[in-house]
Amino acid sequence: MIRHLVILILCLSLSPQLLVARTFTNIKGQKIEATVQSVEAHQVKLLLDQNGKSYHVPLTSLSPADREYIQAWHETSKKGRDADTQAAAKQNFDAPWPKLVSIDIDIEIEIVEESKESKRFVYHSPNYAFICDVGLSKNVVKKFAVLFEATRDYCRLLPISSMKAHVPGAQFRHKILLFESKSAYVQNGGPPSSAGVFISRGGKGVIMAPLTSLGLKKVGSSYMYDYKGSNETLPHELTHQLTDNAYFQVGARGWFSEGLAEYVASTPYRSGKFMVRSNLSAIKAYATGYGKKGKGGRALGTAFNAPNLKDYMLQPYNQFTANANFNYGLGMLLTYYFFHMEDDRSNITSFLKALKEGKKGEVALQVLLNGRSWDELEKQITKAWRSRGVRITFQ
Ligand SMILES: [Zn+2]
């Protein structure tokens, strides 16, 4: 039901789904499916799946896990609003494209809370709050937090003025909910086939992930960092969390919002460094084939047919995700085209500015076209990618 879509899920999984509700359990053990609408002093307003009606429920009547979830929901929505206001000032559309993003991997970790009773362990890195259901050593948090901090810095340095990536951690820390078991991750709303997910709560979203996705391995009774190989899921979901709400608007939602996340996730990464200047071959390999080392590519092939560009860019999001591999792959190639293959970035910049001004759909896309017909734009995209060895035939 449309009015239930308060929480939207944007994920990398091959069978994406819309998360509309959570199972809440009261202290008597009774369960209900509902969606949080707002939080007040001692009560929460829940929209019940069963009948579509809203109810005020005292927080004390809910299980500790539910209260924790509601508190996290409340904090992200409130701080997100404050952060948006404070960040509205500085835009970076005119900055040069980064060639290399490199952070100091010796990052500071603060232990904020470690409560065995309530199974709540909170660790802060400069820009993230990791909320975990099991205790972790400071050293382990420090190691996996590097990927998060580097992805944030990458999104901050991209000259697309995505202001969520510019808010200092002291003002607002992005929330990451971590689960020791895959089943707890799924119970809390993680899609079973996914390794991590971004849940947008009116645009002030959280990331959820099982510990295994962070490269953690249980040794005895504690966790060790055992990172092997690439991790495309987390940078993809983190990019969603750092992308301004306007860029999820109709006209950009899908081809650009997913294309941008794929662009970031496909950029070669190692130990706190994104090698942006060498991302063309990695992006091409990921879109056309099966990715580096045969992992997780979009498998479009180097010659393929594509739908009419206008229809593709304006298709509903559920249709976009229903054919995920193709649509995500093409979205990344188009995003790359607008970032790097036009004479300058003025068209994509004007388009993003138009979205920020509240334009959407066809009106926003007219700004991207900048006087060209759809046919002309298709021809320019085809020509640009053909010279890099990818043949796209628009219908
Ligand atoms: Zn996504």
Residues whose N, C-alpha, C, O or C-beta is under 5 A from the ligand:
A	BS01	ZN	L10 C11 L12 E258 A261
